[in-house]
Each structure stands twice: as structure tokens, then as C-alpha cells.
Amino acid sequence: MSSQPEFQLQKLKSLRQQVAGHHQAGRVAQALEIVREMLVIAPREPQILGMAAIMSHELGERAQAVKFLKAQRKAIDRLEVPPDAYLGHAGAAREIGEFRRASDAMEHAARKWPDHGGIQLIWAEALKDLRLFEKAASRAERAVALEPGNGDAHAISGVIAHKQGHFSKAVSAYSLALELGYEDETMEHNLGAALVGAGRPEETIKICDEWLARKPGAVEGLALKGHALQEAGRDGEAAELFDFDRFVKPYEIAVAGEFANLDELNLALEDHVLNHPTLFMPPVTDLKYHHPKLKISDDLLEGEKGPVAALELEMHRAVDEYLEDLRVSGNGHPFAAACPDDYMIYAWAAVLDMEGNQSQHIHKSGYLSGCYYLRVPEEVSAEENGRDGTIAGGFEVGRPPEEFGCSKDHMIRQYKPHEGLMILFPACFYHRTVPFEGSSKRICIAFDVIPV
């Protein structure tokens, strides 16, 4: 950039400010258009190319994003650049899901700057993203050795050990990170989960109690505490916290709007979902990935709603009824105590094609979660399904994730879905789809009730 004439530098500064304003306001297309203007002036400027890659990815233009990313890598390889340029490239690559490119860049940079702790750290993160945990652990250990006072290095070392199932090692690394002043909202959860796996659930319960005292109703805190209580043998307290009978509620929806009957509504919803422009299978490295047969959409309540508008009315009807009941009968339960006065709904489609499952998870940004079943394979809704104790394709709550390393059997409840059924449940209940094989698609519209 220093080789640019002064008037071009001033122009680029002005354009950069415009990009920041548009991007912060969510006008990504306008921001990218200005970034392209900047590239006319400085076509080989690594930082601008990285911005173009990220914004192209945000707009769903993956091929173009990768093209910009490749150009950025060529530019930094050609120029005499400091380590930060490679770190920036790796950051952009990770942001758009190009973890292999991030790892390759850090490996190259490490040959040039073998004693740079930051390079080792980001290399460890990229290898973790690729699920190459042994290699990631080696890089993390190198980062800690180079910068023993870096809380980030200890935190990443802990995450990698946790992924490997080395719970006691993860506890030590997380604890050191905290002692060094590392601050991240995930640390309490990570430390508490690792303590459960290390056989120290009472310490996890203490962490959760302090967490919930500061942030009543915290989704991850409630979820973790319920499972820690069961690992500690305090089943009565866990059953009170995870009261499935009280908090998991089924609703049969009423047909609304222009639809004559439920079949007509569901057919319209199915057509809308299957043709929705955002429906896709997330890549394996995406947090939303569960199974190769699962496709997920973005928010169905944004843009043209189509028949989802009728379903939205039923969502609000069920949610309002649920929350009103909760306010009346709350009696001090920590979930009920956090009942919101107002809320918004974010809804998305999940399509399982003849088989598959969603692994157990919680919705961290919500308060209440829901699921409406508009297409269910006959094998799933069949009367005989579940007679052996397992409902194939069913909705299950209560099973803890592997990251907790639980050693005991936990309270689990399964529900058999059928077309027209809507289920509401606390966002802090881990839930999943029981694996199944069927002859047709299983389509649902899931949603989160988010306090505002």
C-alpha cells in the first residue's frame, strides 16, 4: 500500500470507510461492490482480497470467494510481507470454511518464522477444524512452549485435548487459560463439561450455579447443570430441572388462512421448503452439519414467506399459550423464571432424505425451541414403531453430548412425530433425531423463540 500515490491512498481510505458502514449495516452486496472498486486501484492488496473473499462467501458466492482467497495467497507469497499477512489469510480461509487452505498457509509461514507463537496457534486451530487432532495438539503444545503466558494458546490446547477425550488435560489447560486472564463466553461451559468427563461433576455444578446467578436462565448453564447433577447421583434435583412432562408440550395445529385442510397446508409447505433457495447440506466442517442426508435452510420468515406465513400464526398461538402457562405455574423454576416478556421467532427447514439423524444439540441463542412436522415417513409414524423401546426417526430429549464424557445413563424421553404435530421444549434440553431408515423424506420446520 505504501507504493500507492497519495491520492490513491486517500481514495482507498475513503472507500474502506464506506465498506465498513455498509457491512456493519448488513448491506453486504453494496460493501462488496465498493471492495471491487478498491481492487481496481490495488488489485494485489492482500487485505482487500481477503475482504472480497469473506463478503463473497457471505453472499453465497463460494466459487468467487475461493477465487479471491487464491489471489490473496499468491499476493502474500509474492510480496515481502510480515507474519500478520499470513495470519490474516488463514483467518479469512477459516471464516469461509477453507480449513485446508488455512492449514497450508500456516505450514508455509511456520517454515519462514519457526518461532512465531501466533502462527503455531492458528495452525493448531486450522488442524482442529480439519479434525486432525493429534497434529493439532502438537502445534498447540508448540504454541504454549513459545508463549507460555498466552491464555489463547492454553485455551486452544484445552479444546483440542477435550476433542480427544483427554478430559483431565483439558481441565488443566482451561484452568491455566483462566488464570492468565483469558476471557471467552464459552470457557465456563468448556471447563464445566471437561470436569464432568474427568469425574468431577460437583465442581461443574458449582460453576453452573455461579454462572446462573450472574445470568439467570443461561441455556448452556442449565443444560450442563442438569447433566452434571445426574453424573453426581443427584437424580431428584436433575428430574426437577429436566421435567419433561411439564416442559415438553405437543400441539396439534389448527389450519389457518386460505388452506382448506391440513394436507393442503403441508403440501404447500413441502413445495416451498424443497424449492427454497437457501436449502442445502452444510459442509462437514460447518457447525450445522449433522448427517450427509440432512439439508437445512436459512430463516423461512425472511423474504417471501409463502405458506409459512400461515404456519407462523400457529407458532405464535402455541408459543403464547406455552409462555402464559409458564408464567402462571412458574413456582421459581430457573427456566420459568427467565420467561421473556417479548420474543421473535427464527424458523428454518430440516429435510432428512429417507434416512439419517440429527445429533444431540441445544439452541444457545433461544429460550424456547419448537418443531413442526409437515412430512413424516410411514415407517416413523407407524403404530409398531417404538415397541422395542426405540422410536426410529423419533424426537428425543435428554441425551448428553459426547463432549461431556458422561459415564451414567441419563434421563431420556422419545416422542413419535406425525404430520401436523408441533412440539415445544426448552432450548436448554439437548435433543436429537433418532436414526432411521425410511422410504420417503422426513421434513420439519424448526424454530427458536428468541427473547427481545
FENUR-V559176 format. One record per residue. D_FIRST is the distance of its C-alpha to the first C-alpha in Angstrom with 2 decimals. Layout:
D_FIRST
D_FIRST
This chain:
0.00
3.80
5.40
5.52
8.98
9.97
11.97
9.40
7.43
11.05
11.98
9.59
10.92
14.33
14.20
13.20
16.26
18.36
17.56
18.62
21.75
22.83
22.30
24.19
26.93
27.33
26.17
24.15
24.67
23.34
20.27
19.59
20.19
17.40
15.02
16.13
15.25
11.61
11.82
13.29
10.27
7.77
10.67
9.44
7.03
9.69
10.00
10.58
12.93
14.67
15.31
16.74
18.91
20.36
21.16
22.72
24.81
25.90
27.13
29.11
27.13
27.14
26.80
23.68
22.25
22.98
21.44
18.04
18.58
19.41
16.31
14.22
16.44
16.17
12.39
12.65
15.76
14.28
11.30
12.13
11.39
13.49
16.38
14.89
12.85
16.33
17.96
15.81
16.67
20.27
20.38
19.42
21.94
24.61
24.16
24.99
27.75
26.30
27.63
28.21
24.59
23.67
26.36
25.38
21.78
23.22
25.83
23.31
21.27
24.63
25.47
22.44
22.95
26.66
27.17
24.39
26.44
23.83
23.37
27.15
27.50
25.26
26.88
30.22
29.34
28.32
31.58
33.46
32.13
33.55
36.78
36.71
38.05
39.32
36.04
34.26
36.78
36.12
32.36
33.14
35.65
33.12
30.70
33.65
34.65
31.23
30.87
34.45
33.58
31.05
32.91
30.57
31.54
35.21
34.89
33.40
36.02
38.61
37.47
37.66
41.06
42.21
41.29
43.34
46.29
46.17
46.96
47.98
44.88
42.78
44.72
44.02
40.27
40.05
42.20
40.04
36.91
38.78
40.01
36.45
35.57
33.93
34.06
34.08
36.59
37.50
38.63
42.10
42.75
41.53
43.59
46.60
46.52
46.26
49.16
51.27
50.59
51.43
54.79
54.09
54.31
55.86
52.67
50.78
53.23
52.62
48.84
49.46
51.92
49.47
46.73
49.10
50.32
46.81
46.01
49.31
49.28
46.06
46.18
45.08
47.27
50.35
49.82
49.36
52.30
54.65
54.05
54.16
57.52
58.89
57.73
59.43
62.65
62.56
63.28
65.01
62.00
59.73
62.11
62.00
58.21
57.98
60.87
60.46
63.65
62.47
58.77
58.46
59.96
60.65
60.94
62.46
60.55
62.35
61.58
59.89
58.98
60.01
60.77
64.45
64.30
62.11
61.92
60.60
57.89
56.88
56.77
54.47
52.23
52.17
51.17
48.41
47.03
47.20
45.42
42.79
39.31
37.88
40.65
39.37
39.89
37.13
35.68
37.39
34.41
34.49
36.32
38.47
39.74
43.43
45.10
44.38
46.88
45.31
43.17
41.72
40.51
38.31
40.02
43.02
43.43
40.19
40.40
43.59
46.05
48.95
51.84
49.79
50.52
54.18
53.37
51.16
54.29
56.08
53.26
53.51
57.30
57.31
54.63
56.39
59.67
58.19
56.58
59.74
61.85
59.49
59.77
63.56
64.04
61.10
63.26
60.43
58.77
55.08
53.93
56.17
55.20
51.60
52.77
50.33
51.56
49.21
47.07
44.98
45.30
42.69
44.36
43.45
45.45
46.27
47.91
49.63
50.85
54.38
53.49
51.09
50.32
47.85
47.61
48.37
45.77
45.56
43.57
41.72
40.65
44.11
47.48
49.79
49.20
51.14
51.80
53.71
55.26
55.57
56.35
58.06
59.55
63.33
63.25
61.33
63.55
66.75
69.51
69.83
66.13
66.04
69.64
68.51
66.46
63.06
61.91
59.83
56.98
57.89
55.84
55.93
55.10
55.32
54.10
51.58
48.39
48.26
45.72
48.62
50.66
53.86
57.15
59.59
60.46
58.97
60.36
59.44
60.50
60.20
60.70
61.63
59.56
61.16
60.07
60.01
59.48
56.86
56.37
54.83
54.03
52.07
48.40
49.12
51.52
50.07
51.04
50.84
52.43
55.18
54.63
56.79
57.61
58.75
59.37
57.01
53.87
53.73
51.70
51.07
48.98
47.77
46.60
45.58
46.97
44.18
45.18
43.66
